[in-house]
Amino acid sequence: MKSWPRAVWGYVRSAPLTYAWLAVLLVTTIIQRQTHGRKLHDLLVESSTNIHHLETDPLYVLFMSLFWIDGKFWTPYVVLFTLILAPAERWLGQIRWLAVGLISHVLATYISEGLLYLAIDHHLAPEGLVHVRDVGVSYFLAGVGAVLAYRMVRPWRWLYLGAVFVYFGAALVSNVDFTAIGHVSALLIGLCCYPLTRGRVGATPS
């Protein structure tokens, strides 16, 4: 019988991208906790996928924004990565997992920031939001979390998706901002990635 440390290590090794990413986030979170005030704000804005950066250096910020968390606490990401990203990586394989996550991250970013640009252009939002702080892994998580539904059998799939859409839909209704729009967009984009689940063991028809 395996000891629990060996079992944990075996699980971590089965999803290397998930846990390597989590380790990087631990380092950057420590940096965030040791940086304060304007210096912290400037550090995060530099890696933000805001309108200005998407126009001037999109590849850099789309990549770098994934290595900072939008908050102070790293431990919730251990839970989310273990419950969502690790099972998806084990199921889809690294290439498909990465494809779903990056497609969701990139498209949801452009949808949310594009709508924000239109709102600014029509004087419905402050012009200063062109330089808004926008970092984090949530669009990647949402997209992968959505595609993971295809691993579930009915009716659990519908219960799972219902709970997810109620959660993010309520956030959108209560506060229509670019982040809430991005989350809902990432969910829908993840569901559209169904073709990437074909041929995987345990995949169920859409």
Disulfide bonds with the S-S distance in Angstrom:
none
